Amino acid sequence: MYKALVCCRAGMGSSMLLKIKADQVIGENNFPIETEHGNLDSLNGFNGDVVITMEDLADELKDKVPYALGIRNIMDKAEMKAKMEEFLASKG
């Protein structure tokens, strides 16, 4: 099981909606990913495998986290599914 932090800069509206959609995609596809919700401060001490966030923030986090999964459209489950599949494929 992979551990994911779903976050945005403030940890309020957009990341909570992102977590809800991510959990739906994970459940619908039986992906071995467990999510938790937070903000940028939650990255301190995060020992997980992937950070799921908005695309602009993912670009900033690329070199700071094990894997940054950036989503352009929170409502686009197909985009989210494709990017989660890329993450899982990168893990072998």
N, CA, C and O of each residue as an XYZ file, in Angstrom:
368
protein
N       0.847     -1.177      0.000
C       0.000      0.000      0.000
C       0.892      1.240      0.000
O       1.796      1.375      0.825
N       0.622      2.132     -0.934
C       1.369      3.380     -1.026
C       0.646      4.461     -0.219
O      -0.582      4.475     -0.138
N       1.415      5.345      0.363
C       0.869      6.411      1.197
C       0.978      7.737      0.448
O       2.054      8.112     -0.019
N      -0.152      8.441      0.338
C      -0.201      9.713     -0.394
C      -0.675     10.833      0.519
O      -1.579     10.655      1.335
N      -0.049     11.984      0.362
C      -0.512     13.201      1.012
C      -1.182     14.051     -0.055
O      -0.567     14.390     -1.066
N      -2.447     14.393      0.173
C      -3.168     15.282     -0.739
C      -3.141     16.661     -0.092
O      -3.667     16.855      1.004
N      -2.524     17.613     -0.782
C      -2.378     18.925     -0.159
C      -2.429     20.047     -1.185
O      -2.299     19.835     -2.391
N      -2.625     21.249     -0.654
C      -2.496     22.475     -1.424
C      -1.776     23.465     -0.518
O      -1.329     23.102      0.569
N      -1.666     24.671     -0.946
C      -0.923     25.646     -0.135
C      -1.560     25.868      1.231
O      -0.853     25.914      2.238
N      -2.862     26.004      1.282
C      -3.540     26.314      2.540
C      -4.152     25.087      3.213
O      -4.379     25.098      4.422
N      -4.421     24.032      2.448
C      -5.043     22.837      3.028
C      -6.525     23.005      3.280
O      -7.069     22.434      4.225
N      -7.176     23.783      2.445
C      -8.594     24.050      2.672
C      -9.424     23.488      1.518
O      -9.454     22.273      1.321
N     -10.086     24.335      0.767
C     -11.062     23.903     -0.236
C     -10.556     23.023     -1.346
O     -11.052     21.910     -1.524
N      -9.574     23.494     -2.104
C      -9.180     22.744     -3.299
C      -8.579     21.388     -2.959
O      -8.844     20.407     -3.654
N      -7.784     21.313     -1.915
C      -7.177     20.021     -1.598
C      -8.189     19.046     -1.005
O      -8.049     17.835     -1.180
N      -9.198     19.550     -0.311
C     -10.225     18.643      0.215
C     -11.044     18.062     -0.932
O     -11.357     16.871     -0.933
N     -11.388     18.897     -1.904
C     -12.097     18.397     -3.085
C     -11.199     17.424     -3.854
O     -11.664     16.392     -4.337
N      -9.927     17.755     -3.961
C      -8.973     16.872     -4.635
C      -8.892     15.529     -3.935
O      -8.834     14.495     -4.601
N      -8.886     15.517     -2.605
C      -8.836     14.255     -1.855
C     -10.089     13.423     -2.103
O     -10.003     12.209     -2.289
N     -11.240     14.065     -2.106
C     -12.496     13.346     -2.350
C     -12.448     12.681     -3.728
O     -12.778     11.502     -3.862
N     -12.038     13.437     -4.749
C     -11.965     12.886     -6.107
C     -10.888     11.807     -6.205
O     -11.095     10.781     -6.855
N      -9.741     12.033     -5.563
C      -8.664     11.031     -5.587
C      -9.137      9.733     -4.945
O      -8.881      8.652     -5.475
N      -9.823      9.830     -3.809
C     -10.331      8.628     -3.142
C     -11.348      7.896     -4.012
O     -11.410      6.667     -4.000
N     -12.147      8.654     -4.769
C     -13.106      8.016     -5.682
C     -12.362      7.233     -6.768
O     -12.706      6.088     -7.060
N     -11.349      7.854     -7.357
C     -10.577      7.197     -8.421
C      -9.851      5.967     -7.863
O      -9.824      4.913     -8.498
N      -9.274      6.112     -6.687
C      -8.564      4.994     -6.053
C      -9.527      3.833     -5.812
O      -9.207      2.684     -6.116
N     -10.700      4.133     -5.269
C     -11.697      3.098     -4.990
C     -12.237      2.437     -6.251
O     -12.394      1.217     -6.299
N     -12.517      3.234     -7.263
C     -13.078      2.708     -8.521
C     -12.089      1.808     -9.256
O     -12.495      0.934    -10.023
N     -10.785      2.019     -9.025
C      -9.764      1.276     -9.757
C      -8.950      0.331     -8.879
O      -7.996     -0.293     -9.343
N      -9.330      0.233     -7.621
C      -8.624     -0.625     -6.661
C      -7.122     -0.353     -6.643
O      -6.318     -1.283     -6.578
N      -6.749      0.924     -6.701
C      -5.335      1.285     -6.630
C      -4.853      1.116     -5.186
O      -5.584      1.448     -4.254
N      -3.648      0.612     -4.992
C      -3.113      0.408     -3.638
C      -2.527      1.707     -3.063
O      -1.337      1.792     -2.763
N      -3.396      2.708     -2.919
C      -2.970      4.018     -2.422
C      -3.898      4.419     -1.285
O      -5.120      4.332     -1.403
N      -3.306      4.856     -0.195
C      -4.048      5.355      0.957
C      -3.744      6.845      1.081
O      -2.578      7.238      1.053
N      -4.775      7.678      1.218
C      -4.555      9.125      1.239
C      -4.756      9.722      2.620
O      -5.515      9.212      3.445
N      -4.046     10.824      2.841
C      -4.307     11.679      3.990
C      -4.321     13.110      3.470
O      -3.732     13.408      2.431
N      -4.991     13.981      4.191
C      -5.172     15.370      3.748
C      -4.332     16.306      4.594
O      -4.168     16.095      5.796
N      -3.797     17.346      3.959
C      -3.041     18.331      4.716
C      -2.728     19.566      3.900
O      -3.303     19.795      2.835
N      -1.796     20.364      4.424
C      -1.336     21.548      3.711
C       0.179     21.432      3.525
O       0.750     20.376      3.800
N       0.824     22.475      3.074
C       2.263     22.403      2.825
C       3.050     22.078      4.087
O       4.078     21.404      4.012
N       2.589     22.545      5.247
C       3.274     22.226      6.500
C       3.254     20.720      6.776
O       4.123     20.208      7.481
N       2.284     20.025      6.234
C       2.174     18.576      6.440
C       3.316     17.819      5.769
O       3.544     16.648      6.071
N       4.030     18.475      4.866
C       5.172     17.826      4.203
C       6.314     17.563      5.185
O       7.097     16.630      5.006
N       6.400     18.403      6.233
C       7.422     18.179      7.257
C       7.093     16.884      7.982
O       6.038     16.761      8.603
N       7.986     15.935      7.902
C       7.774     14.660      8.562
C       6.928     13.676      7.778
O       6.648     12.585      8.273
N       6.515     14.028      6.575
C       5.731     13.091      5.758
C       6.663     12.024      5.203
O       7.619     12.332      4.492
N       6.383     10.776      5.529
C       7.223      9.657      5.091
C       6.544      8.823      4.021
O       6.847      7.640      3.870
N       5.639      9.422      3.286
C       4.892      8.668      2.291
C       5.596      8.564      0.954
O       6.775      8.890      0.817
N       4.838      8.098     -0.026
C       5.380      7.785     -1.342
C       5.081      8.828     -2.405
O       5.838      8.976     -3.365
N       3.977      9.555     -2.238
C       3.537     10.465     -3.292
C       2.760     11.628     -2.688
O       2.031     11.468     -1.709
N       2.929     12.792     -3.290
C       2.130     13.959     -2.929
C       1.218     14.243     -4.115
O       1.676     14.396     -5.248
N      -0.076     14.311     -3.835
C      -1.064     14.627     -4.862
C      -1.504     16.065     -4.615
O      -2.001     16.394     -3.538
N      -1.320     16.916     -5.617
C      -1.602     18.334     -5.452
C      -1.949     18.944     -6.802
O      -2.061     18.241     -7.806
N      -2.115     20.243     -6.812
C      -2.390     20.936     -8.060
C      -1.107     21.022     -8.887
O      -0.001     21.015     -8.346
N      -1.274     21.102    -10.190
C      -0.146     21.008    -11.120
C       0.955     22.040    -10.848
O       2.139     21.705    -10.888
N       0.570     23.297    -10.570
C       1.588     24.325    -10.345
C       2.425     24.041     -9.104
O       3.636     24.261     -9.106
N       1.795     23.560     -8.061
C       2.517     23.242     -6.829
C       3.371     21.985     -7.007
O       4.460     21.892     -6.441
N       2.889     21.032     -7.782
C       3.662     19.813     -8.039
C       4.991     20.148     -8.699
O       6.013     19.534     -8.392
N       4.980     21.125     -9.608
C       6.225     21.543    -10.259
C       7.219     22.082     -9.238
O       8.419     21.825     -9.342
N       6.729     22.822     -8.259
C       7.592     23.377     -7.215
C       8.139     22.292     -6.286
O       9.249     22.420     -5.768
N       7.368     21.230     -6.075
C       7.735     20.185     -5.116
C       8.561     19.057     -5.723
O       9.058     18.192     -5.001
N       8.708     19.062     -7.034
C       9.336     17.948     -7.749
C      10.609     17.407     -7.099
O      10.777     16.194     -6.978
N      11.497     18.294     -6.684
C      12.775     17.861     -6.127
C      12.751     17.728     -4.603
O      13.777     17.433     -3.992
N      11.594     17.944     -3.993
C      11.508     17.944     -2.534
C      10.754     16.754     -1.963
O      10.816     16.498     -0.761
N      10.047     16.029     -2.811
C       9.258     14.878     -2.361
C       9.584     13.677     -3.250
O      10.089     13.848     -4.360
N       9.298     12.460     -2.768
C       9.613     11.275     -3.583
C       8.936     11.278     -4.954
O       9.551     10.895     -5.949
N       7.676     11.707     -5.012
C       6.941     11.743     -6.273
C       5.845     12.792     -6.129
O       5.048     12.729     -5.193
N       5.797     13.739     -7.033
C       4.763     14.778     -7.021
C       3.806     14.534     -8.179
O       4.202     14.569     -9.344
N       2.567     14.290     -7.851
C       1.536     14.033     -8.848
C       0.687     15.303     -8.963
O      -0.064     15.636     -8.047
N       0.809     16.001    -10.081
C       0.112     17.263    -10.270
C      -1.140     17.119    -11.110
O      -1.113     16.551    -12.202
N      -2.225     17.636    -10.591
C      -3.519     17.568    -11.266
C      -3.891     18.945    -11.808
O      -3.857     19.930    -11.070
N      -4.239     19.020    -13.072
C      -4.646     20.278    -13.699
C      -6.116     20.582    -13.411
O      -6.458     21.717    -13.079
N      -6.995     19.571    -13.536
C      -8.435     19.767    -13.373
C      -8.946     18.821    -12.291
O      -9.020     17.611    -12.504
N      -9.296     19.366    -11.142
C      -9.743     18.560     -9.998
C     -10.920     17.660    -10.354
O     -11.056     16.572     -9.795
N     -11.766     18.100    -11.270
C     -12.976     17.341    -11.599
C     -12.742     16.251    -12.642
O     -13.652     15.472    -12.926
N     -11.563     16.180    -13.208
C     -11.273     15.251    -14.301
C     -10.714     13.931    -13.762
O      -9.510     13.787    -13.549
N     -11.614     12.981    -13.550
C     -11.187     11.692    -13.007
C     -10.278     10.933    -13.974
O      -9.401     10.187    -13.537
N     -10.475     11.112    -15.272
C      -9.636     10.420    -16.261
C      -8.190     10.897    -16.149
O      -7.262     10.091    -16.216
N      -7.997     12.199    -15.979
C      -6.641     12.734    -15.798
C      -6.014     12.160    -14.525
O      -4.859     11.735    -14.524
N      -6.787     12.158    -13.456
C      -6.289     11.661    -12.183
C      -5.917     10.179    -12.281
O      -4.874      9.756    -11.782
N      -6.778      9.402    -12.926
C      -6.517      7.972    -13.090
C      -5.233      7.751    -13.884
O      -4.405      6.924    -13.501
N      -5.059      8.474    -14.976
C      -3.864      8.317    -15.810
C      -2.597      8.662    -15.023
O      -1.590      7.964    -15.134
N      -2.645      9.717    -14.244
C      -1.461     10.118    -13.483
C      -1.167      9.157    -12.340
O      -0.005      8.926    -12.005
N      -2.208      8.597    -11.743
C      -1.992      7.582    -10.701
C      -1.401      6.319    -11.314
O      -0.538      5.679    -10.714
N      -1.863      5.964    -12.499
C      -1.290      4.801    -13.197
C       0.181      5.030    -13.515
O       0.985      4.105    -13.401
N       0.549      6.254    -13.915
C       1.963      6.585    -14.162
C       2.773      6.415    -12.879
O       3.864      5.845    -12.896
N       2.231      6.913    -11.768
C       2.916      6.766    -10.479
C       3.122      5.289    -10.147
O       4.229      4.874     -9.805
N       2.058      4.502    -10.247
C       2.165      3.074     -9.908
C       3.135      2.349    -10.844
O       3.874      1.469    -10.403
N       3.140      2.708    -12.126
C       4.066      2.093    -13.077
C       5.514      2.446    -12.730
O       6.419      1.639    -12.943
N       5.732      3.651    -12.196
C       7.087      4.063    -11.832
C       7.626      3.268    -10.648
O       8.835      3.226    -10.420
N       6.737      2.647     -9.907
C       7.122      1.869     -8.721
C       7.428      0.415     -9.073
O       7.804     -0.380     -8.212
N       7.260      0.079    -10.360
C       7.632     -1.263    -10.800
C       6.490     -2.185    -10.766
O       6.634     -3.359    -11.108
